[in-house]
Amino acid sequence: PNRVLMTTIKLGYGTPQGEVTERHIAFYVRRAEGNVGLITTEPLYIHPNGRELATQLGIHEDRLVDGLRRLVDAVHKADGHIMAHINHAGRVVNPKLVSEGERVSASDVSCPANGVMPRSLNLDEIPAHVGYFAEAAGRVREAGFDAIEIPFSHGYLIHQFLSPHTNRRDDEYGGLLENRLRFGREVIAAVRQAVGKHFPIVVRMNAKDYVEGGLDIEDAEVLASLLERMGVSALSVTSGTMCESVPYCLYPIGTPKAHLLPMAARIRQRVSIPVAVAGRIRTPDVAREALAQGQADWIGLGRPFLADPDWVRKTQAGDEVAILRCAACHQGCLTELRKGHGTSCLFNPLTGREAVVQITPVKQPRQVMVVGGGPGGMEVAIIAAQRGHHVTLYEKDDRLGGRFREAAQVPYKEEFADLIRYQQVQLQRAGVEVHLNTTVTPDTVAAEEPDAVVVATGAQPIVPPFPGLKETRWTTAYDLLDGRAEVSTPTALIVGAGTTGMETAEYLAGRGIRCIVVKRQPEVGGKLDPLARALLLRRLESLGVQVRTGVEVVRFETDEQGQTTVVAQPWPHQEGAPELRFPAETVIIGMGLRADHSLADALADKPNVYTIGDCVEPREAVDAVYEGFEVGRTL
């Protein structure tokens, strides 16, 4: 356990006043029960002018100590250890929470991510902000935390002084490294005085900023040595800034896995204090190898503990096949956080709800029939069976996974297959009886006579009746990704630039097929996480994929030689506008899905029939999993 550090994750469970809630306590206690060696809190803001979230935990006032102490005591009671991460966001502040005159930084360099133009802290204000860190540290000690972490990373206030990219000062806090480090050095000294000689201070630092004019690994090596001389107890290696290089802070789909390990090794060679490293280290085998090679002393995991709080316990037990691995999708964590709902997890519906949701055994087991083996159907079957029901799952295909199988074929989304793998393990362990290659009809249900039926039949591709489509060489994006069709021509035209259309273009372009994507609406990949979408568009551009919006397909024309032309018109419609014509050797339809609720309709007059997932309405996988979980725990 002591080789694993849970890194700081923004949760958004607090009150508008920055107070601890029962939701916080239950979340962190559950991770302590999973045997994490050291848990790090979400960032605790040290002053209101350094706040990122409306529901962020605060440590800026003495009145908050009692709540933080309750949190610490609860984690300790669960045999856990917990470290407070204190922070001032500087120019990364939320502009809705901090007025313009209060947005401060080392220099007046704008943040492109939030549009904030901060003002430079003057020499009279700097000691006050050093003092905010020291006062917060005193509260950390008073609340009973086991350690304190201070970020010299991610483009937050101390890093804004440290980096030449954001520090344009010409006084004693700017210029040479010695001066740029002055603010951070003063913070460390003040915190040390506040917490005492032997209290552990951990500094989170960047191995690389991924910003022009920012810090690189050579700077990090020097900084590490200087921090050790300041009396820092340990280092935690990360990367990126929350203004210019957000993907290298938050690591969405499409960012490299575990790529900080070699840089952490270089930093570790420069110091004698322990070094932790994070950054998409998903699996125990990668973590073990990093420790064996001496690349780090601790393995830092953040989102993996959202997906599976028992990551450590299962690894200890040699039950790694049962670990539910994070896929870096951001659908449950950052997407829900941005909506103001607080952090959750696509794969784990209990995350963030530990205080209010329990899976309880049933008093009277029932016969439950689940129709559909996608993520939602498998989830309801698992939970219902774990509670004691007798569950039978029917799937019309020869494999489980539903449309999630298609998602797992997309470049950089191969980790989505881990959910299918995990659910199959859990189905077996829960004793669910699975029938593949079985189409369920109302007569099948009548013959089985179940006490409850859960319909999770998903959705089918939308294929509009385009004139001339049948005479062309065509398939749907969904059949292509599921291996039911293939493209053997040098070029392809994809109709639809939603998530599926764009990801299909990358899938084909990676195989050397030239792609054009056309769509009527102006937005592309609209349902993707913003960071993942930005990375995808960048990759598509590098692959030479053409994306044309404002194009409405009208018909397909195929000549005697079998050459197809896609005929379209500008959208919105323009009087007298000439038709648009695109050559197409293969046409791929990726225009979305239509709910398949035929079985649900046929059973509408039957009692105890539940519908979940895309057969209700095509949405995201997170909706199917959550709905399956809720039905499973309440049946």
ABEGO torsion letter per residue (X at the ends): XAABBBBBBBAGABBAAGBBBAAAAAAAAAAAAAGBABBBBBBBBABAAABABAABBBAABAAAAAAAAAAAAAAAAAGBBBBBBBBBAEAABBAAABBAAABBBABBBBBAAAGBBBBBBBAAAAAAAAAAAAAAAAAAAAAGBABBBBBABGGBAAAAAABAAABABABAABEBAAAAAAAAAAAAAAAAAAAEAABBBBBBBBABAGBBGBBBAAAAAAAAAAAAAAGBABBBBBBEBAAABAAAAAGBBGBBBGAAAAAAAAAAAABABBBBBBGGBABAAAAAAAAAAGABABBBBBAAAAABAAAAAAAAAGAAAABBBBAGAGAABAAAAAAGAEBBBAABAABGAAAABBBBBBABBBBBBBBEABAAAAAAAAAAAAAGBBBBBBBABABBGEAAAAAAABBGAAAAAAAAAAAAAAAAAAGBBBBBGBBBBAAAAAAAGBABBBBBAEBBBBBBBBBGAAABBBBBAAAAAAGABBBABABBBBBEABAAAAAAAAAAAAAGBBBBBBBABABBGAABBAAAAAAAAAAAAAAGBBBBBGBBBABBBBBAAGBBBBBBBBOBBBBGBBBBBBBBABBBBBAEBBBBAAAAAAAAABBGBBBBEAAABBBBAAAAAAAAAAAAAAX
